Amino acid sequence: MLAARKGIAFGAAVMALSVSLAGCSGLGAPKAGKSTGTDTEKGAPGAKKAPAAPKRPVQLIGDGSTAFTGVQPNLPRAQRLRPGQKPPQFVVFSWDGAGEDGQKLFSHFRKVGKEYGANMTYFLSGVYLLPKDKALQYDPPHHLRGSSDIGFNDTEGITNTLREVRGAWQDGNEIGTHFNGHFCGPNGGVGTWTVEEWKSEISQAKSFVKSWKTNSALPGEAPLPFDYDKELVGGRAPCLEGQKNLLPAARDMGFRYDSSGTGTQVWPSKLDGLWNMPLQAVPVPGRAFETLSMDYNFMFNQSKTVNGDPAKHAYWGDQMRDGLIKAFDRAYLGNRAPLIIGNHFESWNGGTYMRAVEETIRTVCGQKDVRCVSFRQLADWLDAQDPATLDKLQALAVGQTPKAGWESYLTAGAPASRTS
């Protein structure tokens, strides 16, 4: 089911931009679905059992749904730039409402990430770990208790999603949140919620992850290998709505960043105490405007439906891939601002956007000085930098490079002059 959407204009008239975000499909029953060309018949290698790693003590938390297992493996170490050092090119691939259904796209992209050295952020919807018969445990603001625009899950879906979330974290990926019921629009959508209502939504999203074992009656399933109170440091709001009141709520509840806004390809800065890491305006090859760096926005601008003309599927996927790569090149050869890309595990227009994302990962993640990271890892790197260095990076406009070169620009005391 798709959530309600709306479009707005962004920037100059030549930049027609649809910023609405698609809802995530309910994962109650696995989808039969056609193959998208990226599906796998089974979960990703290593999904059912954790990748080989040194034995670490397991300390169960609460009902045993989660556990402390030590420091997360497979993480890069954040290091401060040396004076005059050119910054790396960060790319963040993120997934809204992450869950494993019959399409097996979660397991597939875990495999892709490991193959190309890409850590990612998986924004888990809390209701994907809540069975339908326990729906009344969810009390959403402005909606009837037990309601959700993306449904709930069943035993098979919960089991498969747990397997992928468990393995994703062990691979070095981040488990963020897409909150719960995915309510959009003016009639009780997240954009109408108060700070306190957002706090309730966050608390409930956490509780469904922390108590899936009790709610789902799956005593034989292994715990998730992290303390979610500590793991959860960021999210993305449904339909990119409600950020104003979400930010103070998220800050008070320990978040470090938010990816619910819209912006351009510039270096992140803090908004209301959190790193603001929005989706970005990126080129649409062959068109005289830009759109947001998300599969839904390309789809909406191309077909306005998830089942458009099959004869155009390949072209639309190529257009998204080429647009993302143009955006990458603009940053990589310019201001080196992180490229933020958002997606859904969906087979819209024949799965062409999943192909586009995978081909983008293959193209960019192996290039020199490129780091495909999670939002949490990017926040760690930003926090490690000298504030004066960040000020200079943030002063660079889209595609802008320092006039006298990076070494001069980022050397202590160097003038802040630059050119487009």
MOGIMO-V816944 format. One record per residue. N is the residue number from 0. RES is the residue in one small letter. PSI is psi in whole degrees, -180 to 180 (999 if undefined). D_LAST is the distance of its C-alpha to the last C-alpha in whole Angstrom. Layout:
n=[N/N]
res=[RES/RES]
psi=[PSI/PSI]
d_last=[D_LAST/D_LAST]
//
This chain:
n=[0/1/2/3/4/5/6/7/8/9/10/11/12/13/14/15/16/17/18/19/20/21/22/23/24/25/26/27/28/29/30/31/32/33/34/35/36/37/38/39/40/41/42/43/44/45/46/47/48/49/50/51/52/53/54/55/56/57/58/59/60/61/62/63/64/65/66/67/68/69/70/71/72/73/74/75/76/77/78/79/80/81/82/83/84/85/86/87/88/89/90/91/92/93/94/95/96/97/98/99/100/101/102/103/104/105/106/107/108/109/110/111/112/113/114/115/116/117/118/119/120/121/122/123/124/125/126/127/128/129/130/131/132/133/134/135/136/137/138/139/140/141/142/143/144/145/146/147/148/149/150/151/152/153/154/155/156/157/158/159/160/161/162/163/164/165/166/167/168/169/170/171/172/173/174/175/176/177/178/179/180/181/182/183/184/185/186/187/188/189/190/191/192/193/194/195/196/197/198/199/200/201/202/203/204/205/206/207/208/209/210/211/212/213/214/215/216/217/218/219/220/221/222/223/224/225/226/227/228/229/230/231/232/233/234/235/236/237/238/239/240/241/242/243/244/245/246/247/248/249/250/251/252/253/254/255/256/257/258/259/260/261/262/263/264/265/266/267/268/269/270/271/272/273/274/275/276/277/278/279/280/281/282/283/284/285/286/287/288/289/290/291/292/293/294/295/296/297/298/299/300/301/302/303/304/305/306/307/308/309/310/311/312/313/314/315/316/317/318/319/320/321/322/323/324/325/326/327/328/329/330/331/332/333/334/335/336/337/338/339/340/341/342/343/344/345/346/347/348/349/350/351/352/353/354/355/356/357/358/359/360/361/362/363/364/365/366/367/368/369/370/371/372/373/374/375/376/377/378/379/380/381/382/383/384/385/386/387/388/389/390/391/392/393/394/395/396/397/398/399/400/401/402/403/404/405/406/407/408/409/410/411/412/413/414/415/416/417/418/419]
res=[m/l/a/a/r/k/g/i/a/f/g/a/a/v/m/a/l/s/v/s/l/a/g/c/s/g/l/g/a/p/k/a/g/k/s/t/g/t/d/t/e/k/g/a/p/g/a/k/k/a/p/a/a/p/k/r/p/v/q/l/i/g/d/g/s/t/a/f/t/g/v/q/p/n/l/p/r/a/q/r/l/r/p/g/q/k/p/p/q/f/v/v/f/s/w/d/g/a/g/e/d/g/q/k/l/f/s/h/f/r/k/v/g/k/e/y/g/a/n/m/t/y/f/l/s/g/v/y/l/l/p/k/d/k/a/l/q/y/d/p/p/h/h/l/r/g/s/s/d/i/g/f/n/d/t/e/g/i/t/n/t/l/r/e/v/r/g/a/w/q/d/g/n/e/i/g/t/h/f/n/g/h/f/c/g/p/n/g/g/v/g/t/w/t/v/e/e/w/k/s/e/i/s/q/a/k/s/f/v/k/s/w/k/t/n/s/a/l/p/g/e/a/p/l/p/f/d/y/d/k/e/l/v/g/g/r/a/p/c/l/e/g/q/k/n/l/l/p/a/a/r/d/m/g/f/r/y/d/s/s/g/t/g/t/q/v/w/p/s/k/l/d/g/l/w/n/m/p/l/q/a/v/p/v/p/g/r/a/f/e/t/l/s/m/d/y/n/f/m/f/n/q/s/k/t/v/n/g/d/p/a/k/h/a/y/w/g/d/q/m/r/d/g/l/i/k/a/f/d/r/a/y/l/g/n/r/a/p/l/i/i/g/n/h/f/e/s/w/n/g/g/t/y/m/r/a/v/e/e/t/i/r/t/v/c/g/q/k/d/v/r/c/v/s/f/r/q/l/a/d/w/l/d/a/q/d/p/a/t/l/d/k/l/q/a/l/a/v/g/q/t/p/k/a/g/w/e/s/y/l/t/a/g/a/p/a/s/r/t/s]
psi=[135/140/165/148/163/156/150/163/148/122/-148/165/-28/-5/71/122/120/118/3/155/136/151/167/146/144/142/21/-49/133/140/140/-57/153/156/141/1/-7/0/156/154/-24/173/164/149/134/1/-41/-30/143/144/147/130/160/143/133/147/141/120/106/145/134/-125/8/9/-31/167/151/122/13/-171/139/132/166/37/140/155/128/130/144/139/140/155/126/-3/133/134/153/164/110/143/128/117/127/155/122/134/34/124/156/115/-161/-17/-22/38/-29/-53/-36/-48/-21/-44/-44/-43/-43/-36/-35/15/36/115/147/173/127/111/98/130/125/-35/-11/-10/16/118/154/-34/-5/20/-32/-9/-20/122/84/145/136/14/160/142/136/8/153/132/-7/13/-163/-159/175/177/-44/-44/-40/-44/-45/-39/-42/-43/-44/-39/-44/-51/-36/-44/-41/-25/-15/6/167/142/101/-158/144/18/-135/-88/-4/52/126/167/179/-17/72/9/170/-23/-13/-1/147/172/-46/-34/-36/-39/-40/-44/-42/-45/-41/-39/-42/-41/-35/-32/-37/-9/26/-31/-42/-46/-33/-7/52/67/-23/-12/140/152/158/138/34/158/109/-25/-29/-32/-38/107/8/166/-176/128/148/137/17/37/152/14/-34/-48/-21/-42/-52/-34/-47/-40/-46/-23/18/9/155/-20/167/142/43/0/-175/148/-157/178/73/166/140/150/172/144/118/37/-5/149/123/110/76/163/153/151/125/159/149/97/132/-3/155/32/171/161/173/152/61/146/-43/-41/-37/-47/-45/-40/-24/-48/-18/14/154/-7/61/-175/114/-29/-18/-3/-49/-42/-43/-40/-42/-38/-42/-48/-48/-34/-43/-38/-36/-41/-41/-50/-38/-38/-46/-39/-1/-114/-2/23/142/140/122/123/130/148/172/150/76/155/40/142/51/17/13/-29/-30/-40/-42/-42/-46/-42/-31/-44/-46/-35/-41/-32/-19/2/159/135/12/134/114/109/171/168/-40/-42/-37/-42/-39/-43/-44/-42/-25/-10/155/129/-34/-36/-44/-39/-41/-40/-42/-20/-14/132/176/125/9/137/152/138/-44/12/162/-40/-44/-42/-37/19/137/129/-7/147/155/24/146/171/160/999]
d_last=[44/40/40/39/36/34/30/28/25/22/19/18/21/20/19/23/23/27/27/30/32/35/38/39/42/45/47/50/51/50/48/50/47/46/44/41/40/39/42/44/48/48/46/44/45/46/46/50/50/47/46/48/47/49/52/51/53/53/53/54/52/54/56/54/52/49/50/48/48/46/42/40/40/37/35/32/32/29/28/26/23/24/22/19/20/17/18/19/18/21/22/25/27/29/32/34/38/38/42/44/46/47/44/44/40/39/41/40/36/38/39/35/34/36/36/32/32/30/31/31/32/35/35/39/41/44/46/46/48/50/53/54/58/56/54/55/54/51/51/47/46/47/49/52/53/53/50/47/45/44/48/49/50/53/55/53/50/50/51/48/46/47/47/43/42/44/43/39/40/42/39/36/35/35/37/35/37/37/39/42/43/40/41/39/39/40/44/44/40/38/36/40/41/41/40/44/44/41/42/45/43/41/45/46/44/44/48/48/46/49/52/52/55/57/56/56/59/57/59/59/55/53/51/47/46/44/45/43/43/41/39/38/35/33/33/31/33/35/33/30/33/34/31/32/35/35/33/35/38/36/35/39/40/38/35/31/29/29/27/28/25/23/19/15/14/13/15/19/21/24/26/30/30/29/25/24/23/23/22/19/18/17/18/21/21/23/23/21/20/19/22/22/22/26/29/31/28/27/31/31/29/31/34/35/38/38/41/39/40/41/40/36/36/34/32/31/30/28/26/25/25/23/21/21/20/17/16/17/15/11/12/14/11/9/9/13/14/18/19/21/24/27/30/34/37/38/39/37/37/39/37/34/32/33/33/29/29/31/29/26/27/29/26/23/26/27/24/23/22/22/24/26/27/29/28/30/29/25/27/29/26/24/27/27/24/24/23/21/19/19/17/14/14/14/12/9/8/8/7/5/6/8/8/12/12/14/17/16/14/17/20/22/21/18/16/13/11/7/4/0]
//
